[in-house]
């Protein structure tokens, strides 16, 4: 792999390759790089007035008789400016003459450009409409508008057997294919939609294979077969990235698709969507452009470009781990977090902490200790700077952090920002209004314009809200496309205002009395049908309709729906065709079909009368969800398409609290069954299955001397290993088979009262260890062994290595010195095994990553080396009674998601 620096601290936004020349586009400069001589060609450095966004290079052009013409065309997009240049064929062999460019200016921003070759050359670009530019002698001759299709953001073209294809994508997840024969004048079109309606970031067409490759904002790669243009066929759709992918390229000969983007990864797939390999550039978080050429992938990032052989990516998987760092104990009041550059910025009262591959501590210029209990911080990140705002209850100050982590205070109109509470700050749609910010506090709704050059923040539009309603803001909702904002107040009023900067007229607002003088609690949007929903403390669900066709936006109430038995409604969540409604006090959650508002399911939440449900947690597109209760409990549900929603209460299975549950799919008699494993404070472990909406107990294991705190399940060669542990460090191993829908056949059981020692080897058991409890058990399968980690209530970790065969079951205990992790008990652990074994440990005081390597098996024991990296949090600021989900540390294969819950904030750390 080769990594070269071409531009000094400027991003490489566009990259393309032809012959032995690599073209690189930075902010305002085009450079050509000779791959044979490793030299930058000074003669072809082209400067523009705008940032270069894309470079396209044509094949050798043909004339009307399809005879070869010995030149190619390079076209560059720089916002409103299009540069087209002609290059002789011999330039790529002997680059000794400059390229002459013809500049074409447009009235609106160009977001996509492609070539097509018939008797003339076509360039397709769009300014929220699709145009066809007919270019002759590099002068704009005519323009043909195909369709008034808003929010087009990318397009791709191809020619197959004298047919032209144009593939266009939109911010709303639409894909539109235009096609015509060589002899036709007009284009036909077909519109097809992606499954999830996510914004599409890029698309490419392989004209040799009739395939379209589309990447979207849901991190997925979709492959469509365009052989029959009127009926595009979805071949594959897979989520491969962990952040938004920006760029895509392909190689027809090798049948390779490469995608990359914000997660710093280049992922290879074949033409049916199967994973072929990846490489992770964690020192280069945001990859802006990629190009496949001569079995290499060229990668453009913030300030350098790299070249990697495709075969090297297929053979290896590079993961650069987070560097060790440990900060001193401090008074942590993390009030905001923003992803910036390679990592994350965490804002405190007086400092900003930045970490990813390194750690920085940044001083905020002004102190706010005088009134720190009321300090509020909001932050927004762009590519090369982060804007954050600090409000201490007396006044608001805005700052900018640049790429060198220099903090600069912005010049603002201070008299306009005298507020006590910040409700929301957000970026408007940057494709339409770059550098505009929406801002809502307890007094005003403002649209602010950020002048990056002079570091000034100016007010474009301001409405004093508090004078209109004399009521506090309870919720602020922003339309997905930043067209309007809805503000809910404590007196039940909702105001809808347009956000376009020219809307200074008071007529561009709509005020509705919605919730009977009770607080508006939540607002959500259904983009597909132009619908909105709100809920409030009056117990009503209100549906609204709106139309963006008219200037004043038709906005009205469609229906008011009284949710029975709910004193008030706290939270709404919309997914596919289902509307989750979570209510307080009455402890109910209702699932509605929001097409016809039929009740799909109605259930009582919580742990009994007076227990308040206060948070809804969802994952896997609502296949799994959970909620917390005010007594520290967690109630978790599993939902599959083949089963309706099922509610399990503790009384149905165990007489006391359920500590852990695992659901596993089994196939019996060609049918799928969900088998539930549970352990409880009643000193038992039960195995049940779900059928006909009922829970049937198959087996109860009760030979435990104390409560069972945790269980884990490992699948090994048609057998299953179930590990259970709890009080008095009791650890049980079960090996069983389950071939029929009946009680499992237990082949082996070992009850080990094995206490972790504080000294070496076979010391006598200390009586002080009797009260130590196994809190968490995690295991991974490392062929042919099982590696087990147990977290104990005294802050220690114990490890086991299990060797399992069909005829023999042997346990090799860890005999080395006890690994003391924390002074207090551990709240959660998880294990992943990418390259090395990593144990992630969360406690009341900190988060730690324990890297295990050099695992060696001896005759009677095993050994390993380990390193521990620590991330500290102030102990008194973390709830001692909080509970993460038992699966609270999630491993996604190429990164772990850690959730740290304190009494001030929720922070997510993304660490590779």
Buried (B, 14 or more C-beta within 10 A) or exposed (E): BEBEEBBEEBBBBBBBBBBBBBBBBBBBBBBBBBBEEEEBBEEBEBEBEBBBBBBBBBEEBBEEEEEEEEBBBBBBBBBBBBBBBBBEEEBBEEBEEBBEBBBBEBEEBBBBBBBBBBEEBBBBBBBBBBBBBEBEEBEBEEEEEBBEBBBBBBBBBBBBEEBBBBBBBBBBBBBBBBBBEEEEEEBEBBEEEBEBBBBBBBBBBBBEBBBBBBBBBBBBBBBBBBEEBEEBEBBBBBEBBBBBBBBBBBBEEBBBBBBBBBBBBBBBBBBEBEEBBBBBBBBBBBBBBBBBBEEBBBBBBBBBBBBBBBEBBBEEEBBEBBEEEEBEEBEBBBBBBBBBBBBBBBBBBBBBBBBBBEBEBBEBEEEBEEEBEEBBBBBBBBEBBBBBBBBBBEEBBBBBBBBEBEBEBBEBEEEBBEBBBBBBBBBBBEBBBBBBBBBBBBBBBBBBBBEBEEBBBBBBBBBEBBEEBEBBBBBBBBBEBBBBBBBBBBBBBBBBBBBBBEBEEEEBBBBBEBBEEBBBBBBBBBEEEBBBBBBBBBBBBBBBBBEBEEEEBEBEBEEEBEBEEBBBBBBBBBEEEBBBBBBBBBBBBBBBEBEEEEEBBBBBBBBEEEBBBBBBBBEEEBEBBBBBBEEEBBBBBBBBEEBEBBEBBBEEBBEEEBBBBBBBEBEBEEEEBBBBBBBBBBBBBBBBBBEEEEBEBBBEBEEBEBBBBBBBBBEBEEBBBBBBBBBBBBBBBBBBEBEEBEEBEEEEBBBBEBBBBBEEEEEEEEEEBEEBBBBBBBBBBEEEBBBBBBBBBBBBBBBBBBBBEEEEBEBBBBBBEBBEBBEBBBBBBBBBEBEBBBBBBBBBBBBBBBBBEEBEEEEEBBEBEBEBBBBBBBBEBBEEEBBBBBBBBBBEEBBBBBBBBBEBBEBEBBBB
